[in-house]
Every structure is written in C-alpha cells, then in structure tokens.
Amino acid sequence: MVQIKVLYFAAARELIGAREEFIELNESESVTTDSLRSFLGLKYPHAASYIKDITLAVNLEYVMNGEIRDLKQDDEVALIPPISGG
C-alpha cells in the first residue's frame, strides 16, 4: 500500500467535508494522479465530476492538464479549485 496525504481547498473542502485525509492506494496497480482521482470519485460519488476536472498539485508542484504523475509513499496531493481573477 502507498499512503498519500490529500489536501482539500475551498469548494473541494466543502464537498468532501474535510481539510485533509490520508489515503492508502494499492501498489499492485499503478499509483498515479489518475488512480487517485478515480479512488476519490468512488469514495465521494457526490463530488466525482468536480474531482475529475480539478487541478492537482503533487508536493507543491502543479500537475498540468492531461498530465499523469506517478505517486509514491508520503506524497502530498492538493486539490486546487479554479482560480479566477480580474
């Protein structure tokens, strides 16, 4: 098992009902940002469509749209809501 710390911000925090949690993912499959998204979508079906499209940061580094990043033990993944400005 690979343990990942997941941080939730803004709307993600409201939908999930937590600021952070530790998730354990099975190492027999590839542990990636995509597999984490899938896991969270199953765990929180009411937030699945939001999680599918939200920006992720792994260890304080943004994951670009469409990029799949491998995850390892003790990585920290933040779900970052869209930012608008003017």
Number of C-alpha atoms within 10 A of each C-alpha: 13 15 17 20 17 22 19 20 16 12 15 20 16 12 16 16 10 13 13 17 11 12 15 15 20 11 12 8 9 12 19 15 19 17 18 19 18 15 16 18 17 12 12 14 12 12 17 17 11 15 22 13 14 15 17 23 18 18 14 11 11 15 16 11 10 8 10 12 16 13 22 15 14 15 15 19 23 21 23 19 18 10 6 5 3 2
